[in-house]
Amino acid sequence: MRKFLPAVIAVTVLSSVSYAGEEITKDLPSGTLQKGSLANAQLIQDTMMGVVSKAATLGCRKFDSYKPYVVALPEGTPGSRVWREKWIVLCQGQEYPIDIRFNESGMGAADYQISSGASRPAAGARIDGSTDETTTSSLQAIRHGLSNRENCLLSSALMRIQIADQRKRAQESGNKDAVAGPIGPRITGMTYEQIIAYSETFPASITALCRN
């Protein structure tokens, strides 16, 4: 998408980005160089519409805030320079990294392109099990960034947890037809890796063939 803007990549901005040294790279997400965006306010506003739409396709239902980071500094000649950023969108406790490519399209104009590929939820994305709806939406968000094999493993883990709960309830109540309770409260706050590990504390009840 093309947007016209004042000269947003001023020499002073490039200097501050290029020579801040270790302070810039401290406590940053993997693969990023600096906090903040190189775009001006108008370009940020325009890009944000696309970012929010992209996050929605990844499972974001309520946009809370975002944090922009520079991934690659501008390269090329004035009027055609290209740079990359990663904007991490926060939605109800979940983080969604959105990759963006900016490029100048002549003096005073710029394009942006949001990656069409699936963006894996940021490391440490966790389940919100407070309600059935938040459990479903946070599971969907995590699933969106997993490989086919990882999705298979997650499905198997969730089934294993549910079967274990059903058996426990049946034993405690003496009713063989007892059903499992909502899974949300049992996995709330967990990451994908923690769900897998938690499921392995229960006896294996199914065998899943999860292919790469």
NUVO-206366 format. One record per residue: residue in one letter; x negated, y negated, z negated of N, C-alpha, C, O in turn. Coordinates in steps of 0.2 Angstrom, whole numbers, plus 5000, padded with zeros to 4 digits. Example, Ala and Ser with C-alpha at 12.3 -4.5 7.8 and 13.67 -1.06 7.14 Angstrom:
NUVO-206366
A493450284961493850224961493450164961492950174958S493650114965493250054964493650004961493349944960
end
This chain:
NUVO-206366
M499650065000500050005000499649945000499149934996R499749895004499349835005499649775001500249765001K499149744997499349694993498849634994498249644994F499149574994498649514995498549484988498949484984L497949464987497749444981497149394981496849394987P497049354976496449314976495849364976495849424976A495249334976494649374976494549404969494349374964V494749464969494749504962494149534960493949544954I493649544965493049574963492449524964492049524968A492549474959492049424959491349444957491349494954V490849414959490149434957490049434949489749484947T490349394946490349394939490649464936490349484931V491149484939491449544936491049604938490949644934L490749604944490249664946489649664941489449714939S489449604939488849604935488949624928488549664925S489549614925489749634919489849704919489749744914V490149734924490249804925489549844926489449894923S489149814930488549854932487949854927487549904927Y487949804922487349804918487549804910487049784906A488149824909488249824901487949884898487949884892G487649934902487249984899487650034895488250054896E487350054889487650114885488350094882488750134881E488450024881489050004877489650024882490150034879I489550014888490050034893490250104893490850114893T489850144893489950214893490150254887490250314887K490150214881490250244875490950264874491350214875D491150324871491850344870492250334876492850314875L492050354882492550344887492750414890492350464888P493350424893493550484896493050514901492650474904S492950574901492450604906492550574913493150574915G492050564916492050534923492150464924492150444930T492250424918492350354919491750314917491350334913L491750254919491150204918491350154913490850134910Q491950124913492050064909492850064908493250084912K492950034902493650024901493949964905493549914907G494549964907494849904910494849924918494649974920S495149874921495249874928494949824932494849764929L494649834938494349774942494849734946494749684949A495549754946496049724949496249664945496249664939N496549614949496849554945497549574943497849624944A497849524939498549534936499049554941499449604940Q499049524947499549534952499449604955499949644956L498849624957498749694959498849744954499149804956I498749734948498849784943499649794942499849844942Q500049734943500749744942501049784948501449824947D500749774954501049804960500849884959501249924961T500249894957499949964957500350004951500550064952M500549964946500949994941501550034943501750084940M501950004948502550034950502350104953502750154951G501850114957501650174959501450224954501550284954V501050194949500850234944501350264939501350324938V501850224938502450244934502850304938503050354935S502950294944503250344948502850404948503150464948K502250404949501850464949501850504943501950564942A501850464937501850494930502550534929502550584926A503050504932503750534932503750604935504050644932T503350604941503350674944502950724940503050784941L502550704935502150744931502450764925502250804921G503050734924503450754917503550694913503850704907C503350634914503350574910504150554910504350534916R504450554905505150524904505250454901505750424902K504750434897504750374894504050344894503650364890F503950294898503350264899503250214893503650174891D502650224889502450184883501950134884502050074883S501350164887500850114888500350144893500450204895Y499750114895499250144899498650114897498550054895K498050154899497350124898497050134905496950194907P496750084908496450094914495650094913495350064908Y495350134917494650144917494350144924494650164929V493750114925493350114931493050184932492650204927V493150214938492750284939492150274944491650304943A492250224949491750214953491750144955492250114956L491150104955491050034956491150024963491050064968P491349964965491449944972490849954976490249934974E490949984982490449994987490649964994491249964995G490149944998490349915004490249845005489949815000T490449815010490349745012490949705009491549735009P490849635007491449605005492049605011491949595017G492649615008493149625013493349695015493949705017S492949735013493049815014492849855009492749915010R492649825003492449864998492949914995493549904995V492649974992493150024989492850034982492250044981W493350044978493150074971493750114968494250114971R493550154963494050204961494150194953493750174949E494750204951494950194944495350254942495750294946K495450264935495850314932496250284927496050254922W496950284928497350254923497750304919498050354922I497650304913497950354908498550334905498550284901V499150364908499750344906499950374899499950444899L500250344894500450374888501250374888501550324889C501550434887502250444887502450494881502250554882Q502750464876502950504871502450554868502550614867G501850524867501250564864500850604869500350634868Q501150604876500750644881500350594885500550544887E499750614887499350574892499350604899499250664900Y499450564904499350584911498850544914498950484915P498350574917497850534920498050524928498150574931I498050464930498250454937497650424941497350374938D497350454946496850434950497050384955497450404959I496650334956496850274961496250254965495750244962R496350244971495850224976496050154978496550144981F495650104977495750034979495250024985494650044984N495449984989495049954994495249884997495849874998E494749844998494949775001495049795008494749825012S495549755010495749765017495749695021496249665023G495149665021495049595023495049545017495149565011M494849485018494749445013495349425010495849395014G495449425004496149405000496649465000497249444999A496449525002496949575002496649645000496049655000A497149684997496849744995497349804995497949784995D497149864997497649924997497449964991496949964988Y497950004989497850054984498150114986498750114989Q497950174984498150234985498150284979497550294976I498650314977498750354971498650424974498950444978S498250464970498050534972498750574973499150564968S498750604978499350654979499350714975499850754975G498750734973498650794970498850804963499050744960A498950854960499250864954498650844949498150864949S498850804944498450774939498550814933499050814930R498050854930498050894924498150844918497750794918P498650864914498650814908498050814904497650854904A497850754901497250744898497150794893497550824890A496450804892496250854887496550844880496550784878G496850894877497150884871497950874871498250864866A498250874877498950864878499350914874499150974874R499850884870500150934865500850934866501250894869I501150984863501950994863502250954858502050954852D502750924860503250884856503850934855504250934859G503850964849504351014848504950984843505251024840S505050924843505550894839506250904841506650914837T506350914847507050934850506950984856506350984858D507451014858507451054864507151014870506851044874E507450954870507250914876506550894877506250904882T506250874871505550854871505150914872504550914874T505350974869504951034870504951054877504351064880T505451054881505551064888505051014892504651034896S505150954891504850904895504050904893503650894898S503850914887503150924886502850984889502250984891L503251044889502951104892502951094899502451114902Q503351054902503351044910502751004911502451014916A502650954907502050914908501350954908500950944912I501350994903500751034903500651084909500151094911R501251114910501251164916501051134922500751164926H501251074923501151044930500351034932500151044937G499951034926499251034928498851094927498251094928L499251154926498951214926498851254932499251244937S498451304933498351344938498951394938499251404933N499051434943499551484943499351534938499851554934R498751554937498551604932498751574925498951614921E498551514924498651484917499351474916499551484910N499751464921500551454920500751524918501251534914C500551574921500751644920500551664913500951694909L499951644910499751664904500151624899500351654893L500351564900500751524896501451554895501751554889S501751574901502451604900502351664896502851684892S501851704897501751774893501751754886501951794881A501351704884501251684877501851664874502051684868L502251624877502851594875503351654874503751654868M503351704878503851764877503651804872504051824868R502951814871502651854865502851814858503051854854I502851754858503051714852503751724851503951734845Q504151724856504951724855505151794853505551804848I504851844856504951914854504751934847505151964843A504251904845503951914838504451884833504651914828D504751824835505251784830505851824830506151834825Q506051854836506751894836506651954832507151974828R506051984832506052044828505952034821506252074817K505651974819505651954812506351944809506551964804R506751904813507451884811507851944810508251954806A507751994815508152054815507952094809508452124805Q507352104807507152134801507352104795507652144790E507352044794507552004788508252004787508552014781S508652004793509452004792509752074792510352074790G509352124795509652184795510052194802510452234802N510052134806510452134812510052144818509652094819K510052204821509652214827509852164833509352154837D510352134833510552084838510352014836510551964840A510052004831509851934829509451904835509051944839V509451844836509151804842508551764839508551744833A508051754843507551704841507751634840508251614844G507451594836507651524835507251484840506851514844P507351414840507051374845506251384844506051384839I505951384850505251394850504851324848504251324846G505151264849504851204848504551194842503951174841P504851204836504551194829503951234828503551224824R503951294832503351344830502751324835502151344833I502851284840502251264844502151194844501751164848T502551154840502451084840501751064838501451084834G501451014842500750984840500251034844499651014843M500451084847499951134850499751114857500151084861T499151124859498851114865499051184869499251234866Y498851184875498951244879498551304876498751364875E497851284875497451334872497651364865497551424864Q497951314861498151334854498851384855498851424851I499251374860499851414861499551484862499851534860I499051484867498851554869498551594863498651644862A498151554859497851584853498351604848498251654845Y498851564847499351574842499751644844499951684840S499951644850500251704853499951774851500251824850E499251764851498851824851498851854843498551904842T499151814839499151834832499751884831499851914826F500151894836500751934836500552004840500151994845P500952054838500752114842500952104849501452074851A500552134854500752134861501452174862501452224861S501852134865502552164867502652174874503152204876I502252134878502352134885501652134888501152114885T501652164894500952164898501052124904501452134909A500652064905500752024911500152034915499552034913L500252034921499652034926499651964929499951954934C499251924926499151854929498551854933497951864931R498651844940498151844945497851774945498151724944N497151774947496851714949497151674955496951624957
end
